[in-house]
Amino acid sequence: MKYRIITALGLAAVSSVALTACPGTSSVPGSNLLDLINQRRAAVHCDPVSGDDQLRVAAERHAVDIRDHPEHFGPPGTDPPLADIHTGTDNTDGGARITAARYAPLVRWGEIIYWAGGPPGNTPQATVDWWMQSDGHRPHIENCAYTHAGIGLLYPGGTQWIAVVDFASH
């Protein structure tokens, strides 16, 4: 299995079937990701993050960019990556994408990404388990200052799994 997962922190055709499971998620597996993230937050006594559709728009925008431009980012497992996976092909970072999606006022934001090239890493549980084992990703999930999250999740043809979570607070 090849995969690449990166994180960033800042202060201040999706799938063949796209179901909006709950606010802030792009699909039923996206809803499962949000539930799993909130379970991990509860374990460290953080309030749950609420799904936010503006953050979902920002996260989906970046997930689509990764899917559509693998030559820019390098396929899953590229080490070192060809480009910072948090910087889009239009040179935006997560904060700029969140602002463009009209989440305001933006006080604090963070972004985590998981990009797997097929099984067994293409499940919500595998995604969250990996993030929780990563010193660069776990702090975003466990940051009690975040109040909202949006999830962009793509699984084109079952051959890739691209999950982008944008966290933020007003």
LUMGU-674087 format. One record per residue: residue in one letter; x, y, z of N, C-alpha, C in turn. Coordinates in nm, 2 decimals. Example, Ala and Ser with C-alpha at 12.3 -4.5 7.8 and 13.67 -1.06 7.14 Angstrom:
2
{r: A, nx: 1.32, ny: -0.57, nz: 0.78, cax: 1.23, cay: -0.45, caz: 0.78, cx: 1.32, cy: -0.33, cz: 0.78}
{r: S, nx: 1.28, ny: -0.22, nz: 0.71, cax: 1.37, cay: -0.11, caz: 0.71, cx: 1.29, cy: 0.00, cz: 0.79}
//
This chain:
170
{r: M, nx: 0.08, ny: -0.12, nz: 0.00, cax: 0.00, cay: 0.00, caz: 0.00, cx: 0.09, cy: 0.12, cz: 0.00}
{r: K, nx: 0.06, ny: 0.22, nz: -0.08, cax: 0.13, cay: 0.34, caz: -0.09, cx: 0.03, cy: 0.45, cz: -0.03}
{r: Y, nx: 0.09, ny: 0.54, nz: 0.05, cax: 0.01, cay: 0.65, caz: 0.10, cx: 0.10, cy: 0.77, cz: 0.14}
{r: R, nx: 0.04, ny: 0.88, nz: 0.14, cax: 0.11, cay: 1.00, caz: 0.18, cx: 0.01, cy: 1.09, cz: 0.26}
{r: I, nx: 0.05, ny: 1.13, nz: 0.37, cax: -0.03, cay: 1.21, caz: 0.46, cx: 0.05, cy: 1.33, cz: 0.51}
{r: I, nx: 0.00, ny: 1.45, nz: 0.50, cax: 0.07, cay: 1.57, caz: 0.53, cx: -0.02, cy: 1.66, cz: 0.62}
{r: T, nx: 0.03, ny: 1.75, nz: 0.69, cax: -0.05, cay: 1.84, caz: 0.78, cx: 0.00, cy: 1.98, cz: 0.76}
{r: A, nx: -0.09, ny: 2.07, nz: 0.79, cax: -0.06, cay: 2.22, caz: 0.80, cx: -0.14, cy: 2.28, cz: 0.91}
{r: L, nx: -0.09, ny: 2.39, nz: 0.97, cax: -0.16, cay: 2.46, caz: 1.07, cx: -0.14, cy: 2.61, cz: 1.04}
{r: G, nx: -0.25, ny: 2.68, nz: 1.05, cax: -0.25, cay: 2.83, caz: 1.04, cx: -0.33, cy: 2.89, cz: 1.15}
{r: L, nx: -0.29, ny: 3.00, nz: 1.19, cax: -0.37, cay: 3.08, caz: 1.29, cx: -0.43, cy: 3.19, cz: 1.22}
{r: A, nx: -0.49, ny: 3.28, nz: 1.30, cax: -0.56, cay: 3.40, caz: 1.27, cx: -0.70, cy: 3.37, cz: 1.27}
{r: A, nx: -1.59, ny: 1.53, nz: -1.07, cax: -1.67, cay: 1.43, caz: -1.03, cx: -1.63, cy: 1.36, cz: -0.91}
{r: V, nx: -1.68, ny: 1.42, nz: -0.77, cax: -1.64, cay: 1.37, caz: -0.64, cx: -1.63, cy: 1.22, cz: -0.64}
{r: S, nx: -1.74, ny: 1.15, nz: -0.62, cax: -1.74, cay: 1.01, caz: -0.64, cx: -1.86, cy: 0.98, cz: -0.73}
{r: S, nx: -1.87, ny: 0.86, nz: -0.77, cax: -1.98, cay: 0.83, caz: -0.86, cx: -2.12, cy: 0.86, cz: -0.80}
{r: V, nx: -2.13, ny: 0.85, nz: -0.67, cax: -2.25, cay: 0.89, caz: -0.60, cx: -2.20, cy: 0.98, cz: -0.48}
{r: A, nx: -2.25, ny: 1.10, nz: -0.48, cax: -2.22, cay: 1.19, caz: -0.37, cx: -2.34, cy: 1.21, cz: -0.28}
{r: L, nx: -2.34, ny: 1.16, nz: -0.16, cax: -2.45, cay: 1.17, caz: -0.07, cx: -2.41, cy: 1.27, cz: 0.04}
{r: T, nx: -2.49, ny: 1.37, nz: 0.07, cax: -2.46, cay: 1.46, caz: 0.18, cx: -2.52, cy: 1.39, cz: 0.30}
{r: A, nx: -2.43, ny: 1.34, nz: 0.38, cax: -2.48, cay: 1.26, caz: 0.50, cx: -2.52, cy: 1.35, cz: 0.62}
{r: C, nx: -2.44, ny: 1.46, nz: 0.64, cax: -2.47, cay: 1.56, caz: 0.74, cx: -2.39, cy: 1.68, cz: 0.71}
{r: P, nx: -2.43, ny: 1.80, nz: 0.77, cax: -2.36, cay: 1.92, caz: 0.73, cx: -2.21, cy: 1.90, cz: 0.75}
{r: G, nx: -2.13, ny: 1.95, nz: 0.66, cax: -1.98, cay: 1.95, caz: 0.67, cx: -1.92, cy: 1.83, cz: 0.61}
{r: T, nx: -2.00, ny: 1.73, nz: 0.56, cax: -1.94, cay: 1.61, caz: 0.50, cx: -1.98, cy: 1.60, cz: 0.35}
{r: S, nx: -1.90, ny: 1.53, nz: 0.28, cax: -1.94, cay: 1.52, caz: 0.13, cx: -2.00, cy: 1.38, cz: 0.10}
{r: S, nx: -2.01, ny: 1.29, nz: 0.20, cax: -2.05, cay: 1.16, caz: 0.17, cx: -2.08, cy: 1.08, cz: 0.30}
{r: V, nx: -2.14, ny: 0.97, nz: 0.30, cax: -2.16, cay: 0.88, caz: 0.41, cx: -2.03, cy: 0.85, cz: 0.48}
{r: P, nx: -1.92, ny: 0.80, nz: 0.40, cax: -1.79, cay: 0.78, caz: 0.47, cx: -1.74, cy: 0.91, cz: 0.53}
{r: G, nx: -1.77, ny: 1.03, nz: 0.47, cax: -1.72, cay: 1.15, caz: 0.53, cx: -1.79, cy: 1.17, cz: 0.67}
{r: S, nx: -1.92, ny: 1.14, nz: 0.68, cax: -1.99, cay: 1.15, caz: 0.80, cx: -1.92, cy: 1.05, cz: 0.91}
{r: N, nx: -1.89, ny: 0.94, nz: 0.86, cax: -1.82, cay: 0.84, caz: 0.95, cx: -1.69, cy: 0.90, cz: 1.00}
{r: L, nx: -1.61, ny: 0.97, nz: 0.91, cax: -1.49, cay: 1.03, caz: 0.95, cx: -1.51, cy: 1.13, cz: 1.06}
{r: L, nx: -1.61, ny: 1.22, nz: 1.04, cax: -1.65, cay: 1.32, caz: 1.14, cx: -1.68, cy: 1.25, cz: 1.27}
{r: D, nx: -1.76, ny: 1.15, nz: 1.27, cax: -1.79, cay: 1.07, caz: 1.39, cx: -1.67, cy: 1.02, cz: 1.46}
{r: L, nx: -1.58, ny: 0.96, nz: 1.38, cax: -1.46, cay: 0.90, caz: 1.44, cx: -1.37, cy: 1.01, cz: 1.50}
{r: I, nx: -1.36, ny: 1.13, nz: 1.43, cax: -1.28, cay: 1.24, caz: 1.48, cx: -1.34, cy: 1.29, cz: 1.61}
{r: N, nx: -1.47, ny: 1.30, nz: 1.62, cax: -1.53, cay: 1.34, caz: 1.74, cx: -1.52, cy: 1.24, cz: 1.86}
{r: Q, nx: -1.51, ny: 1.11, nz: 1.83, cax: -1.49, cay: 1.01, caz: 1.93, cx: -1.35, cy: 1.04, cz: 1.99}
{r: R, nx: -1.25, ny: 1.06, nz: 1.90, cax: -1.11, cay: 1.08, caz: 1.95, cx: -1.10, cy: 1.21, cz: 2.03}
{r: R, nx: -1.18, ny: 1.32, nz: 1.99, cax: -1.18, cay: 1.44, caz: 2.06, cx: -1.24, cy: 1.42, cz: 2.20}
{r: A, nx: -1.35, ny: 1.34, nz: 2.21, cax: -1.41, cay: 1.32, caz: 2.34, cx: -1.31, cy: 1.25, cz: 2.43}
{r: A, nx: -1.23, ny: 1.16, nz: 2.38, cax: -1.13, cay: 1.09, caz: 2.46, cx: -1.03, cy: 1.18, cz: 2.53}
{r: V, nx: -1.01, ny: 1.30, nz: 2.48, cax: -0.92, cay: 1.40, caz: 2.54, cx: -1.01, cy: 1.52, cz: 2.60}
{r: H, nx: -1.13, ny: 1.50, nz: 2.62, cax: -1.23, cay: 1.59, caz: 2.68, cx: -1.25, cy: 1.72, cz: 2.60}
{r: C, nx: -1.24, ny: 1.71, nz: 2.47, cax: -1.27, cay: 1.82, caz: 2.38, cx: -1.42, cy: 1.81, cz: 2.34}
{r: D, nx: -1.49, ny: 1.92, nz: 2.32, cax: -1.62, cay: 1.92, caz: 2.26, cx: -1.61, cy: 1.87, cz: 2.11}
{r: P, nx: -1.72, ny: 1.81, nz: 2.06, cax: -1.72, cay: 1.77, caz: 1.92, cx: -1.71, cy: 1.89, cz: 1.83}
{r: V, nx: -1.65, ny: 1.87, nz: 1.71, cax: -1.65, cay: 1.98, caz: 1.61, cx: -1.78, cy: 1.95, cz: 1.54}
{r: S, nx: -1.85, ny: 2.06, nz: 1.50, cax: -1.97, cay: 2.06, caz: 1.42, cx: -1.93, cy: 2.06, cz: 1.27}
{r: G, nx: -2.00, ny: 1.98, nz: 1.19, cax: -1.99, cay: 1.98, caz: 1.05, cx: -2.03, cy: 2.12, cz: 1.00}
{r: D, nx: -1.95, ny: 2.17, nz: 0.91, cax: -1.97, cay: 2.30, caz: 0.85, cx: -1.96, cy: 2.30, cz: 0.70}
{r: D, nx: -2.07, ny: 2.34, nz: 0.63, cax: -2.07, cay: 2.33, caz: 0.49, cx: -1.97, cy: 2.42, cz: 0.42}
{r: Q, nx: -1.94, ny: 2.53, nz: 0.48, cax: -1.84, cay: 2.62, caz: 0.41, cx: -1.70, cy: 2.56, cz: 0.42}
{r: L, nx: -1.67, ny: 2.49, nz: 0.53, cax: -1.54, cay: 2.42, caz: 0.54, cx: -1.54, cy: 2.30, cz: 0.45}
{r: R, nx: -1.66, ny: 2.24, nz: 0.44, cax: -1.67, cay: 2.12, caz: 0.34, cx: -1.63, cy: 2.17, cz: 0.20}
{r: V, nx: -1.69, ny: 2.28, nz: 0.16, cax: -1.66, cay: 2.33, caz: 0.03, cx: -1.51, cy: 2.35, cz: 0.01}
{r: A, nx: -1.44, ny: 2.41, nz: 0.11, cax: -1.30, cay: 2.43, caz: 0.10, cx: -1.22, cy: 2.30, cz: 0.10}
{r: A, nx: -1.26, ny: 2.20, nz: 0.18, cax: -1.19, cay: 2.07, caz: 0.18, cx: -1.22, cy: 2.00, cz: 0.05}
{r: E, nx: -1.34, ny: 2.00, nz: 0.00, cax: -1.37, cay: 1.93, caz: -0.13, cx: -1.29, cy: 2.00, cz: -0.24}
{r: R, nx: -1.28, ny: 2.13, nz: -0.24, cax: -1.20, cay: 2.20, caz: -0.35, cx: -1.06, cy: 2.14, cz: -0.35}
{r: H, nx: -1.00, ny: 2.13, nz: -0.23, cax: -0.86, cay: 2.08, caz: -0.24, cx: -0.85, cy: 1.93, cz: -0.27}
{r: A, nx: -0.95, ny: 1.85, nz: -0.22, cax: -0.94, cay: 1.71, caz: -0.26, cx: -0.96, cy: 1.69, cz: -0.41}
{r: V, nx: -1.04, ny: 1.77, nz: -0.47, cax: -1.06, cay: 1.76, caz: -0.62, cx: -0.93, cy: 1.80, cz: -0.69}
{r: D, nx: -0.86, ny: 1.91, nz: -0.63, cax: -0.74, cay: 1.95, caz: -0.69, cx: -0.63, cy: 1.84, cz: -0.68}
{r: I, nx: -0.62, ny: 1.77, nz: -0.57, cax: -0.53, cay: 1.66, caz: -0.56, cx: -0.56, cy: 1.55, cz: -0.66}
{r: R, nx: -0.69, ny: 1.52, nz: -0.66, cax: -0.73, cay: 1.41, caz: -0.76, cx: -0.70, cy: 1.45, cz: -0.90}
{r: D, nx: -0.73, ny: 1.57, nz: -0.94, cax: -0.72, cay: 1.61, caz: -1.08, cx: -0.58, cy: 1.65, cz: -1.12}
{r: H, nx: -0.49, ny: 1.67, nz: -1.03, cax: -0.35, cay: 1.71, caz: -1.06, cx: -0.24, cy: 1.63, cz: -0.99}
{r: P, nx: -0.25, ny: 1.50, nz: -1.00, cax: -0.15, cay: 1.42, caz: -0.93, cx: -0.01, cy: 1.45, cz: -0.98}
{r: E, nx: 0.01, ny: 1.50, nz: -1.10, cax: 0.14, cay: 1.53, caz: -1.15, cx: 0.20, cy: 1.65, cz: -1.07}
{r: H, nx: 0.12, ny: 1.73, nz: -1.01, cax: 0.16, cay: 1.84, caz: -0.93, cx: 0.21, cy: 1.80, cz: -0.79}
{r: F, nx: 0.13, ny: 1.71, nz: -0.73, cax: 0.16, cay: 1.66, caz: -0.59, cx: 0.24, cy: 1.53, cz: -0.59}
{r: G, nx: 0.24, ny: 1.46, nz: -0.70, cax: 0.30, cay: 1.33, caz: -0.69, cx: 0.20, cy: 1.22, cz: -0.65}
{r: P, nx: 0.20, ny: 1.10, nz: -0.70, cax: 0.10, cay: 1.00, caz: -0.66, cx: 0.12, cy: 0.96, cz: -0.52}
{r: P, nx: 0.03, ny: 0.90, nz: -0.46, cax: 0.04, cay: 0.85, caz: -0.32, cx: 0.17, cy: 0.78, cz: -0.30}
{r: G, nx: 0.24, ny: 0.81, nz: -0.20, cax: 0.37, cay: 0.74, caz: -0.17, cx: 0.49, cy: 0.81, cz: -0.22}
{r: T, nx: 0.47, ny: 0.92, nz: -0.30, cax: 0.59, cay: 1.00, caz: -0.35, cx: 0.66, cy: 1.06, cz: -0.23}
{r: D, nx: 0.79, ny: 1.03, nz: -0.22, cax: 0.87, cay: 1.08, caz: -0.11, cx: 1.01, cy: 1.12, cz: -0.16}
{r: P, nx: 1.05, ny: 1.24, nz: -0.16, cax: 0.97, cay: 1.35, caz: -0.11, cx: 0.86, cy: 1.39, cz: -0.21}
{r: P, nx: 0.75, ny: 1.46, nz: -0.16, cax: 0.65, cay: 1.50, caz: -0.25, cx: 0.70, cy: 1.60, cz: -0.35}
{r: L, nx: 0.63, ny: 1.60, nz: -0.46, cax: 0.67, cay: 1.70, caz: -0.57, cx: 0.64, cy: 1.84, cz: -0.53}
{r: A, nx: 0.54, ny: 1.86, nz: -0.45, cax: 0.50, cay: 1.99, caz: -0.40, cx: 0.43, cy: 1.98, cz: -0.26}
{r: D, nx: 0.43, ny: 2.09, nz: -0.19, cax: 0.36, cay: 2.08, caz: -0.06, cx: 0.21, cy: 2.05, cz: -0.09}
{r: I, nx: 0.17, ny: 1.94, nz: -0.03, cax: 0.03, cay: 1.90, caz: -0.06, cx: -0.08, cy: 1.99, cz: -0.01}
{r: H, nx: -0.04, ny: 2.08, nz: 0.08, cax: -0.14, cay: 2.18, caz: 0.13, cx: -0.15, cy: 2.30, cz: 0.04}
{r: T, nx: -0.05, ny: 2.32, nz: -0.05, cax: -0.06, cay: 2.43, caz: -0.14, cx: -0.12, cy: 2.38, cz: -0.27}
{r: G, nx: -0.23, ny: 2.44, nz: -0.31, cax: -0.30, cay: 2.40, caz: -0.43, cx: -0.23, cy: 2.44, cz: -0.55}
{r: T, nx: -0.28, ny: 2.39, nz: -0.67, cax: -0.22, cay: 2.43, caz: -0.79, cx: -0.24, cy: 2.58, cz: -0.82}
{r: D, nx: -0.33, ny: 2.64, nz: -0.75, cax: -0.35, cay: 2.79, caz: -0.77, cx: -0.28, cy: 2.86, cz: -0.66}
{r: N, nx: -0.19, ny: 2.80, nz: -0.59, cax: -0.10, cay: 2.86, caz: -0.49, cx: -0.18, cy: 2.90, cz: -0.36}
{r: T, nx: -0.30, ny: 2.85, nz: -0.34, cax: -0.37, cay: 2.88, caz: -0.22, cx: -0.34, cy: 2.77, cz: -0.11}
{r: D, nx: -0.34, ny: 2.82, nz: 0.02, cax: -0.33, cay: 2.73, caz: 0.13, cx: -0.47, cy: 2.71, cz: 0.19}
{r: G, nx: -0.47, ny: 2.62, nz: 0.29, cax: -0.60, cay: 2.60, caz: 0.35, cx: -0.67, cy: 2.72, cz: 0.40}
{r: G, nx: -0.60, ny: 2.81, nz: 0.46, cax: -0.66, cay: 2.93, caz: 0.51, cx: -0.73, cy: 3.02, cz: 0.40}
{r: A, nx: -0.66, ny: 3.03, nz: 0.29, cax: -0.72, cay: 3.10, caz: 0.18, cx: -0.84, cy: 3.03, cz: 0.12}
{r: R, nx: -0.83, ny: 2.90, nz: 0.11, cax: -0.95, cay: 2.82, caz: 0.06, cx: -1.07, cy: 2.83, cz: 0.16}
{r: I, nx: -1.04, ny: 2.83, nz: 0.29, cax: -1.15, cay: 2.85, caz: 0.39, cx: -1.21, cy: 2.99, cz: 0.38}
{r: T, nx: -1.13, ny: 3.09, nz: 0.37, cax: -1.18, cay: 3.23, caz: 0.35, cx: -1.26, cy: 3.24, cz: 0.22}
{r: A, nx: -1.21, ny: 3.18, nz: 0.11, cax: -1.28, cay: 3.19, caz: -0.01, cx: -1.42, cy: 3.12, cz: -0.01}
{r: A, nx: -1.43, ny: 3.02, nz: 0.08, cax: -1.56, cay: 2.95, caz: 0.10, cx: -1.65, cy: 3.03, cz: 0.19}
{r: R, nx: -1.61, ny: 3.14, nz: 0.24, cax: -1.69, cay: 3.24, caz: 0.32, cx: -1.71, cy: 3.19, cz: 0.46}
{r: Y, nx: -1.61, ny: 3.12, nz: 0.52, cax: -1.62, cay: 3.09, caz: 0.66, cx: -1.56, cy: 3.21, cz: 0.73}
{r: A, nx: -1.64, ny: 3.29, nz: 0.81, cax: -1.59, cay: 3.41, caz: 0.86, cx: -1.66, cy: 3.44, cz: 0.99}
{r: P, nx: -1.59, ny: 3.51, nz: 1.08, cax: -1.45, cay: 3.54, caz: 1.08, cx: -1.36, cy: 3.42, cz: 1.11}
{r: L, nx: -1.25, ny: 3.41, nz: 1.04, cax: -1.16, cay: 3.30, caz: 1.06, cx: -1.06, cy: 3.34, cz: 1.17}
{r: V, nx: -1.06, ny: 3.27, nz: 1.28, cax: -0.97, cay: 3.30, caz: 1.39, cx: -0.85, cy: 3.20, cz: 1.39}
{r: R, nx: -0.89, ny: 3.07, nz: 1.37, cax: -0.79, cay: 2.96, caz: 1.38, cx: -0.83, cy: 2.86, cz: 1.27}
{r: W, nx: -0.73, ny: 2.80, nz: 1.21, cax: -0.76, cay: 2.69, caz: 1.12, cx: -0.64, cy: 2.59, cz: 1.11}
{r: G, nx: -0.68, ny: 2.47, nz: 1.07, cax: -0.58, cay: 2.36, caz: 1.05, cx: -0.63, cy: 2.27, cz: 0.94}
{r: E, nx: -0.54, ny: 2.20, nz: 0.88, cax: -0.58, cay: 2.11, caz: 0.77, cx: -0.50, cy: 1.98, cz: 0.78}
{r: I, nx: -0.57, ny: 1.87, nz: 0.77, cax: -0.50, cay: 1.74, caz: 0.76, cx: -0.55, cy: 1.67, cz: 0.63}
{r: I, nx: -0.46, ny: 1.59, nz: 0.57, cax: -0.48, cay: 1.52, caz: 0.45, cx: -0.44, cy: 1.38, cz: 0.46}
{r: Y, nx: -0.51, ny: 1.29, nz: 0.40, cax: -0.47, cay: 1.15, caz: 0.39, cx: -0.50, cy: 1.11, cz: 0.24}
{r: W, nx: -0.40, ny: 1.06, nz: 0.18, cax: -0.41, cay: 1.02, caz: 0.04, cx: -0.36, cy: 0.88, cz: 0.02}
{r: A, nx: -0.44, ny: 0.78, nz: 0.01, cax: -0.40, cay: 0.64, caz: 0.00, cx: -0.43, cy: 0.58, cz: -0.13}
{r: G, nx: -0.34, ny: 0.50, nz: -0.18, cax: -0.35, cay: 0.43, caz: -0.31, cx: -0.41, cy: 0.29, cz: -0.29}
{r: G, nx: -0.53, ny: 0.28, nz: -0.25, cax: -0.60, cay: 0.15, caz: -0.25, cx: -0.60, cy: 0.09, cz: -0.11}
{r: P, nx: -0.67, ny: -0.03, nz: -0.11, cax: -0.68, cay: -0.10, caz: 0.02, cx: -0.54, cy: -0.14, cz: 0.08}
{r: P, nx: -0.53, ny: -0.16, nz: 0.21, cax: -0.64, cay: -0.15, caz: 0.31, cx: -0.66, cy: -0.01, cz: 0.37}
{r: G, nx: -0.59, ny: 0.09, nz: 0.31, cax: -0.59, cay: 0.22, caz: 0.38, cx: -0.71, cy: 0.31, cz: 0.34}
{r: N, nx: -0.80, ny: 0.26, nz: 0.26, cax: -0.91, cay: 0.34, caz: 0.21, cx: -1.04, cy: 0.32, cz: 0.29}
{r: T, nx: -1.04, ny: 0.34, nz: 0.42, cax: -1.15, cay: 0.34, caz: 0.50, cx: -1.15, cy: 0.45, cz: 0.60}
{r: P, nx: -1.26, ny: 0.49, nz: 0.66, cax: -1.26, cay: 0.60, caz: 0.76, cx: -1.17, cy: 0.56, cz: 0.88}
{r: Q, nx: -1.19, ny: 0.43, nz: 0.92, cax: -1.11, cay: 0.39, caz: 1.04, cx: -0.96, cy: 0.39, cz: 1.02}
{r: A, nx: -0.92, ny: 0.34, nz: 0.90, cax: -0.77, cay: 0.34, caz: 0.87, cx: -0.72, cy: 0.48, cz: 0.86}
{r: T, nx: -0.80, ny: 0.57, nz: 0.81, cax: -0.76, cay: 0.71, caz: 0.80, cx: -0.74, cy: 0.78, cz: 0.93}
{r: V, nx: -0.84, ny: 0.77, nz: 1.02, cax: -0.83, cay: 0.83, caz: 1.15, cx: -0.72, cy: 0.76, cz: 1.24}
{r: D, nx: -0.71, ny: 0.63, nz: 1.23, cax: -0.60, cay: 0.56, caz: 1.30, cx: -0.47, cy: 0.61, cz: 1.26}
{r: W, nx: -0.45, ny: 0.63, nz: 1.13, cax: -0.32, cay: 0.69, caz: 1.08, cx: -0.29, cy: 0.83, cz: 1.14}
{r: W, nx: -0.40, ny: 0.91, nz: 1.13, cax: -0.38, cay: 1.05, caz: 1.18, cx: -0.35, cy: 1.05, cz: 1.33}
{r: M, nx: -0.41, ny: 0.96, nz: 1.40, cax: -0.39, cay: 0.96, caz: 1.55, cx: -0.25, cy: 0.91, cz: 1.58}
{r: Q, nx: -0.18, ny: 0.83, nz: 1.49, cax: -0.05, cay: 0.78, caz: 1.51, cx: 0.06, cy: 0.88, cz: 1.47}
{r: S, nx: 0.01, ny: 0.99, nz: 1.41, cax: 0.10, cay: 1.09, caz: 1.35, cx: 0.12, cy: 1.21, cz: 1.44}
{r: D, nx: 0.24, ny: 1.25, nz: 1.48, cax: 0.26, cay: 1.36, caz: 1.56, cx: 0.22, cy: 1.49, cz: 1.49}
{r: G, nx: 0.21, ny: 1.50, nz: 1.36, cax: 0.17, cay: 1.62, caz: 1.29, cx: 0.02, cy: 1.63, cz: 1.27}
{r: H, nx: -0.05, ny: 1.52, nz: 1.29, cax: -0.19, cay: 1.52, caz: 1.26, cx: -0.28, cy: 1.51, cz: 1.39}
{r: R, nx: -0.24, ny: 1.43, nz: 1.48, cax: -0.31, cay: 1.41, caz: 1.60, cx: -0.34, cy: 1.55, cz: 1.67}
{r: P, nx: -0.25, ny: 1.64, nz: 1.68, cax: -0.28, cay: 1.77, caz: 1.75, cx: -0.39, cy: 1.85, cz: 1.69}
{r: H, nx: -0.42, ny: 1.83, nz: 1.56, cax: -0.53, cay: 1.90, caz: 1.50, cx: -0.66, cy: 1.84, cz: 1.55}
{r: I, nx: -0.67, ny: 1.71, nz: 1.55, cax: -0.79, cay: 1.64, caz: 1.60, cx: -0.81, cy: 1.67, cz: 1.75}
{r: E, nx: -0.70, ny: 1.67, nz: 1.83, cax: -0.72, cay: 1.69, caz: 1.97, cx: -0.71, cy: 1.84, cz: 2.01}
{r: N, nx: -0.72, ny: 1.93, nz: 1.92, cax: -0.72, cay: 2.08, caz: 1.95, cx: -0.86, cy: 2.12, cz: 1.99}
{r: C, nx: -0.88, ny: 2.14, nz: 2.12, cax: -1.01, cay: 2.18, caz: 2.17, cx: -1.06, cy: 2.32, cz: 2.12}
{r: A, nx: -0.97, ny: 2.40, nz: 2.07, cax: -1.00, cay: 2.53, caz: 2.02, cx: -1.08, cy: 2.53, cz: 1.89}
{r: Y, nx: -1.07, ny: 2.42, nz: 1.82, cax: -1.15, cay: 2.41, caz: 1.69, cx: -1.30, cy: 2.38, cz: 1.73}
{r: T, nx: -1.39, ny: 2.45, nz: 1.66, cax: -1.53, cay: 2.43, caz: 1.68, cx: -1.60, cy: 2.37, cz: 1.56}
{r: H, nx: -1.54, ny: 2.38, nz: 1.44, cax: -1.61, cay: 2.33, caz: 1.32, cx: -1.51, cy: 2.25, cz: 1.24}
{r: A, nx: -1.56, ny: 2.17, nz: 1.15, cax: -1.48, cay: 2.09, caz: 1.06, cx: -1.56, cy: 2.07, cz: 0.93}
{r: G, nx: -1.49, ny: 2.06, nz: 0.82, cax: -1.55, cay: 2.02, caz: 0.69, cx: -1.46, cy: 1.91, cz: 0.63}
{r: I, nx: -1.53, ny: 1.82, nz: 0.57, cax: -1.46, cay: 1.70, caz: 0.52, cx: -1.48, cy: 1.69, cz: 0.37}
{r: G, nx: -1.38, ny: 1.68, nz: 0.29, cax: -1.39, cay: 1.65, caz: 0.15, cx: -1.33, cy: 1.51, cz: 0.13}
{r: L, nx: -1.41, ny: 1.42, nz: 0.09, cax: -1.36, cay: 1.28, caz: 0.07, cx: -1.39, cy: 1.23, cz: -0.07}
{r: L, nx: -1.29, ny: 1.19, nz: -0.14, cax: -1.30, cay: 1.13, caz: -0.27, cx: -1.25, cy: 0.99, cz: -0.27}
{r: Y, nx: -1.31, ny: 0.91, nz: -0.34, cax: -1.26, cay: 0.77, caz: -0.36, cx: -1.29, cy: 0.73, cz: -0.51}
{r: P, nx: -1.22, ny: 0.79, nz: -0.60, cax: -1.24, cay: 0.77, caz: -0.74, cx: -1.21, cy: 0.63, cz: -0.79}
{r: G, nx: -1.31, ny: 0.56, nz: -0.83, cax: -1.30, cay: 0.43, caz: -0.88, cx: -1.25, cy: 0.32, cz: -0.78}
{r: G, nx: -1.25, ny: 0.36, nz: -0.66, cax: -1.20, cay: 0.27, caz: -0.56, cx: -1.05, cy: 0.25, cz: -0.56}
{r: T, nx: -0.97, ny: 0.32, nz: -0.64, cax: -0.83, cay: 0.30, caz: -0.65, cx: -0.75, cy: 0.40, cz: -0.57}
{r: Q, nx: -0.82, ny: 0.51, nz: -0.52, cax: -0.75, cay: 0.60, caz: -0.43, cx: -0.85, cy: 0.64, cz: -0.32}
{r: W, nx: -0.80, ny: 0.71, nz: -0.22, cax: -0.88, cay: 0.75, caz: -0.11, cx: -0.82, cy: 0.89, cz: -0.07}
{r: I, nx: -0.88, ny: 1.00, nz: -0.10, cax: -0.83, cay: 1.13, caz: -0.07, cx: -0.92, cy: 1.19, cz: 0.04}
{r: A, nx: -0.87, ny: 1.21, nz: 0.16, cax: -0.95, cay: 1.28, caz: 0.26, cx: -0.88, cy: 1.41, cz: 0.30}
{r: V, nx: -0.96, ny: 1.52, nz: 0.30, cax: -0.91, cay: 1.65, caz: 0.34, cx: -1.01, cy: 1.69, cz: 0.45}
{r: V, nx: -0.95, ny: 1.73, nz: 0.57, cax: -1.03, cay: 1.78, caz: 0.68, cx: -0.98, cy: 1.92, cz: 0.71}
{r: D, nx: -1.07, ny: 2.02, nz: 0.70, cax: -1.04, cay: 2.16, caz: 0.73, cx: -1.11, cy: 2.19, cz: 0.87}
{r: F, nx: -1.03, ny: 2.22, nz: 0.97, cax: -1.08, cay: 2.26, caz: 1.10, cx: -1.07, cy: 2.41, cz: 1.11}
{r: A, nx: -1.16, ny: 2.46, nz: 1.19, cax: -1.16, cay: 2.61, caz: 1.21, cx: -1.24, cy: 2.65, cz: 1.33}
{r: S, nx: -1.22, ny: 2.77, nz: 1.37, cax: -1.31, cay: 2.83, caz: 1.47, cx: -1.32, cy: 2.98, cz: 1.44}
{r: H, nx: -1.43, ny: 3.04, nz: 1.48, cax: -1.46, cay: 3.18, caz: 1.46, cx: -1.39, cy: 3.26, cz: 1.57}
//
